[in-house]
Amino acid sequence: MLEFNPIIVGGGGRSRCRACHGSAEPVTYRAPGDIATRIAEVVSASTAVPGPNILLTGADPFGHPELPALVEAAVSAGVERIAIDTDGAALRAGDNAAGSLHAGVRHYIVRVTAADEALSVRVTGGPSGPAALAGIAAVRAAAQRLQTPIAIEARVEACRHTIAALPSTVAALAEAGADAVRITVGDVPRSAETSALLAAACDTGMVNAVWVDVVGDTALLPATHALHMTEEDADALP
């Protein structure tokens, strides 16, 4: 499994369920020089093989006004793999998808609350889910045009307001071009129905050739689907 060192580029601004987390905090970004220094420190200390690898995360990196310079600094510092943790909408804008590929990004983590537009608007205040799907499709299409291999992992936080739509969200992510989906179990009802929905989301991924794993309250995952726990969660089982 590849190890990525997180590089925080800023804070705030992420689209999440407002009923669970409140309104998004204002976005702030760190100075490019500070970020470049941190990248150099990580590269110097890294013992990862293969590597070193970094993940630009925190506030959406595509909002950072100096993102191209940050990616260039990572390449110059000797980073082997660069990943970007994004809400996905920026990938469909302008040349962002192809530009990030040309710059050397090959790994994308895209955060999605719910794929359905009406549900997305209801829980996040805007169509963040469909925008993320469009972003995934855009970078997948750009990679195919450029014949560049990439990896896209979608991150979905399941809460009591979105759990019912989880299987359909996984199906939409697969159709858009995600390679894998990681579900974080948040504030959900502890019920047989929730367990069935988590199992259905995993099965939907399998049918669509997309691996789904589950983190958080994995006790809700049926024993028949234990393979969908992360290695860390499986090791913690009694």
C-alpha positions in Angstrom: 0.0 0.0 0.0 1.4 3.4 -0.9 2.1 5.8 1.9 1.3 9.5 1.4 2.5 12.2 3.7 -0.2 14.9 4.2 0.8 18.4 3.4 -1.7 20.9 4.8 -2.2 23.8 2.3 -4.9 25.6 4.3 -8.1 25.1 6.2 -11.9 25.4 6.0 -14.3 25.4 3.1 -15.1 21.7 2.8 -18.6 20.7 1.8 -20.0 18.5 4.5 -23.5 17.8 5.9 -24.5 21.0 7.6 -26.9 19.3 10.0 -24.0 17.2 11.3 -21.2 19.7 11.1 -22.6 23.2 10.8 -21.7 25.7 8.1 -18.3 25.4 6.5 -15.5 27.5 8.0 -14.0 30.3 6.0 -11.2 29.2 3.7 -7.6 30.2 4.5 -4.4 29.2 2.7 -0.9 28.9 3.9 1.9 30.9 2.3 3.6 29.0 -0.6 7.0 29.3 1.0 5.8 27.6 4.2 4.3 24.8 2.2 7.4 24.3 0.1 9.5 24.2 3.2 7.3 21.5 4.7 7.4 19.5 1.5 11.2 19.6 1.6 11.2 18.5 5.2 9.0 15.5 4.4 11.1 14.5 1.5 14.3 14.7 3.6 12.8 12.6 6.4 10.9 10.1 4.2 11.8 6.4 4.3 8.8 5.3 2.3 9.5 2.8 -0.5 8.3 3.5 -3.1 8.4 7.2 -2.3 8.5 9.9 -1.1 4.9 10.6 -1.8 2.8 13.6 -0.7 -0.9 14.4 -0.4 -1.9 18.1 -0.7 -4.8 18.4 1.6 -6.7 20.7 4.1 -8.6 23.3 2.2 -9.2 22.3 -1.4 -5.7 22.7 -3.0 -7.3 23.9 -6.3 -8.3 27.0 -4.5 -4.7 27.9 -3.6 -3.6 30.7 -5.9 -0.1 29.2 -6.2 -1.1 25.5 -6.7 1.1 25.1 -9.9 4.1 26.4 -8.0 3.4 24.0 -5.1 3.3 21.1 -7.4 6.5 22.3 -9.2 8.1 22.6 -5.7 7.2 19.0 -4.9 8.6 17.7 -8.2 11.8 19.7 -7.7 12.2 18.4 -4.1 12.1 14.8 -5.4 8.6 13.8 -4.6 7.8 10.6 -6.5 4.0 10.7 -6.3 1.8 13.7 -5.8 -1.9 13.3 -4.7 -4.5 16.0 -4.4 -7.4 15.9 -1.9 -10.2 17.9 -3.5 -14.0 18.4 -3.5 -13.8 17.7 -7.2 -15.7 20.7 -8.7 -12.5 22.4 -9.7 -11.5 19.5 -11.9 -14.2 20.3 -14.3 -13.2 24.0 -14.7 -10.9 25.2 -17.4 -7.7 23.3 -17.9 -7.5 22.1 -14.3 -7.8 18.4 -15.0 -5.3 18.3 -17.9 -3.1 20.9 -16.2 -2.7 18.9 -13.1 -1.8 15.8 -15.1 0.8 17.7 -17.1 2.2 19.0 -13.8 2.7 15.5 -12.5 -0.3 14.7 -10.3 -1.4 11.1 -10.7 -3.5 10.4 -7.6 -6.8 12.1 -6.7 -8.9 11.9 -3.6 -12.4 13.4 -4.2 -14.8 14.0 -1.4 -18.5 13.5 -2.0 -21.4 13.9 0.4 -24.2 12.5 -1.8 -24.4 12.0 -5.6 -28.1 13.0 -5.9 -28.5 16.7 -6.6 -31.6 17.3 -4.5 -30.0 15.5 -1.5 -26.7 17.3 -2.0 -28.4 20.7 -2.0 -30.4 19.7 1.1 -27.4 18.6 3.2 -24.6 20.8 1.9 -26.4 23.8 0.6 -25.3 23.3 -3.0 -24.9 20.8 -5.8 -21.5 19.6 -4.5 -22.2 16.0 -5.2 -22.9 16.3 -9.0 -20.1 18.8 -9.3 -17.7 16.2 -7.8 -19.0 13.6 -10.2 -18.4 15.9 -13.1 -14.9 16.6 -11.8 -14.1 12.9 -11.6 -15.4 12.3 -15.1 -13.3 15.3 -16.4 -10.0 14.1 -15.0 -10.7 10.6 -16.1 -11.4 11.8 -19.6 -8.3 13.9 -19.6 -6.2 11.0 -18.5 -7.5 8.8 -21.2 -6.8 11.5 -23.9 -3.2 11.8 -22.6 -2.9 8.1 -22.1 -1.8 8.7 -18.5 -2.6 6.2 -15.8 -4.2 7.8 -12.7 -5.9 6.6 -9.5 -9.1 8.2 -8.2 -10.4 7.4 -4.7 -13.7 8.9 -3.6 -14.3 9.6 0.1 -17.9 9.5 1.3 -18.9 10.3 4.8 -22.1 8.4 5.6 -24.4 10.1 8.2 -28.0 9.7 9.2 -29.0 12.2 6.5 -27.2 10.5 3.6 -27.0 6.8 4.5 -30.1 5.8 2.5 -28.5 7.1 -0.7 -25.2 5.3 -0.1 -25.6 2.5 -2.6 -26.7 4.9 -5.4 -23.8 7.3 -4.5 -21.4 4.4 -5.0 -23.0 3.5 -8.3 -22.7 7.1 -9.5 -19.1 7.3 -8.5 -18.3 4.1 -10.4 -20.0 5.5 -13.5 -18.1 8.8 -13.2 -14.7 7.0 -13.2 -13.7 6.4 -9.6 -11.4 3.4 -9.0 -12.2 3.0 -5.3 -14.6 4.4 -2.6 -13.8 4.8 1.1 -16.9 5.2 3.3 -16.5 6.8 6.7 -19.3 5.8 9.0 -20.3 8.9 11.0 -23.5 9.6 12.9 -25.8 6.8 11.6 -28.6 4.8 13.3 -27.2 1.6 14.8 -29.7 -0.7 13.1 -30.1 -3.7 10.8 -31.2 -1.3 8.0 -27.9 0.7 8.3 -25.9 -2.6 8.1 -27.9 -3.6 5.1 -27.2 -0.3 3.4 -23.4 -0.5 4.1 -23.4 -4.1 2.7 -25.4 -2.9 -0.4 -22.9 -0.1 -1.0 -20.0 -2.6 -0.9 -21.9 -5.0 -3.2 -22.7 -2.1 -5.6 -19.0 -1.4 -5.9 -18.2 -5.0 -6.6 -20.8 -5.2 -9.3 -19.2 -2.1 -10.9 -15.6 -3.2 -10.5 -14.9 -0.5 -7.8 -13.5 -1.5 -4.5 -15.3 -0.1 -1.5 -13.9 -0.1 2.0 -15.5 1.1 5.2 -13.9 2.9 8.2 -15.3 4.3 11.4 -18.0 2.3 13.1 -17.2 -1.0 11.3 -19.2 -2.9 13.9 -22.2 -2.0 11.7 -20.6 -3.8 8.7 -22.1 -7.4 8.4 -19.6 -10.2 9.1 -20.2 -11.3 5.5 -18.5 -8.1 4.4 -15.5 -8.1 6.8 -13.1 -7.9 3.8 -14.3 -4.4 3.2 -12.8 -3.2 6.4 -9.4 -1.5 6.2 -6.5 -3.6 7.4 -6.2 -1.5 10.6 -9.9 -2.0 11.5 -9.7 -5.7 10.8 -6.6 -6.1 13.0 -8.6 -4.4 15.9 -11.3 -7.1 15.8 -11.4 -9.3 19.0 
